[in-house]
Amino acid sequence: MLHTLLSLVSKWAIPVLLLTVPIYGHMKKVPVYEAFVEGAEEGFTTAVKIIPFLVGMMVAISVFRASGAMDYLSMILDPITSRIGAPSEVLPLAIMRPMSGSAVLGMATELMRVYGPDSFIGRLASVMQGTTDTTFFILTVYFGSVGIKKYRYAIVTGLTADITGFLASVYICNLLFR
């Protein structure tokens, strides 16, 4: 019963939202199409502004991975994380997640190809994808595009949330899947 309800909600949530927002805007006398076009134009301008920040972030991620720093950091953290039930195979994913969503998606895909999507490692990688975020990417690209230069507390808050998400993922996956 619950599974059927969740399936129905997930199937219709986006179409209902896409229908509800324009209807609500029309009822409030908002020129819906004009507002959409104006927002799309602003989005394009923002996309052009973030390109330099995006390129810089991608270069930094490539240097971090190619230098072997990620592998070295994984090796250092392995004794600690193995005690809490996190297999060493997911450590590169946990390390890279605050930096790049697309790199981690590739890593998670590879983990699932090797270990299977229904394996503990595949499930943990999936849950980690949903409970952590790309903190440095967000700070670099979005804060940089609007000119925010002092974001020290945002880094601490974002990384604390990422660590909490990682620990929660490990705990929940160990609880449900082992």
KAKATA-V806226 format. One record per residue. D_LAST is the distance of its C-alpha to the last C-alpha in Angstrom with 1 decimal. Layout:
d_last=D_LAST
d_last=D_LAST
This chain:
d_last=25.7
d_last=23.7
d_last=22.3
d_last=26.0
d_last=27.2
d_last=24.8
d_last=25.7
d_last=29.3
d_last=29.2
d_last=27.5
d_last=30.1
d_last=33.0
d_last=32.2
d_last=33.8
d_last=36.8
d_last=37.6
d_last=37.4
d_last=39.6
d_last=42.1
d_last=42.0
d_last=42.7
d_last=46.0
d_last=47.2
d_last=46.6
d_last=48.4
d_last=51.3
d_last=51.6
d_last=51.9
d_last=54.6
d_last=52.6
d_last=53.8
d_last=50.3
d_last=51.1
d_last=53.0
d_last=50.2
d_last=47.7
d_last=50.0
d_last=50.6
d_last=46.9
d_last=46.3
d_last=49.2
d_last=47.7
d_last=44.3
d_last=46.1
d_last=48.0
d_last=44.8
d_last=43.1
d_last=46.2
d_last=46.1
d_last=42.5
d_last=43.0
d_last=44.1
d_last=41.2
d_last=38.8
d_last=40.4
d_last=40.3
d_last=36.6
d_last=35.9
d_last=38.1
d_last=36.4
d_last=32.9
d_last=34.3
d_last=35.9
d_last=32.8
d_last=30.8
d_last=33.8
d_last=34.7
d_last=31.5
d_last=30.8
d_last=27.4
d_last=26.4
d_last=28.0
d_last=26.3
d_last=22.8
d_last=23.8
d_last=24.9
d_last=21.8
d_last=19.3
d_last=19.7
d_last=19.2
d_last=16.2
d_last=14.3
d_last=14.7
d_last=12.9
d_last=9.8
d_last=11.6
d_last=12.3
d_last=16.1
d_last=16.2
d_last=15.8
d_last=18.3
d_last=21.4
d_last=20.1
d_last=19.7
d_last=23.1
d_last=24.9
d_last=23.7
d_last=26.4
d_last=29.0
d_last=28.6
d_last=26.7
d_last=28.1
d_last=27.1
d_last=23.5
d_last=23.5
d_last=24.7
d_last=22.1
d_last=19.3
d_last=21.1
d_last=21.3
d_last=17.6
d_last=17.0
d_last=19.9
d_last=18.7
d_last=15.0
d_last=15.1
d_last=14.6
d_last=11.7
d_last=9.8
d_last=7.3
d_last=10.6
d_last=12.6
d_last=10.8
d_last=10.8
d_last=14.4
d_last=15.3
d_last=14.3
d_last=16.1
d_last=19.1
d_last=19.4
d_last=19.1
d_last=21.4
d_last=24.9
d_last=27.6
d_last=29.4
d_last=31.9
d_last=32.6
d_last=33.4
d_last=35.6
d_last=37.4
d_last=38.1
d_last=38.6
d_last=40.0
d_last=42.1
d_last=43.5
d_last=44.9
d_last=46.2
d_last=43.9
d_last=44.3
d_last=43.0
d_last=39.3
d_last=38.1
d_last=36.4
d_last=34.7
d_last=33.1
d_last=31.8
d_last=30.6
d_last=28.9
d_last=27.2
d_last=26.1
d_last=24.6
d_last=22.9
d_last=21.4
d_last=20.3
d_last=18.7
d_last=16.8
d_last=15.6
d_last=14.8
d_last=12.8
d_last=10.7
d_last=10.4
d_last=9.8
d_last=7.2
d_last=5.2
d_last=6.4
d_last=6.2
d_last=3.8
d_last=0.0
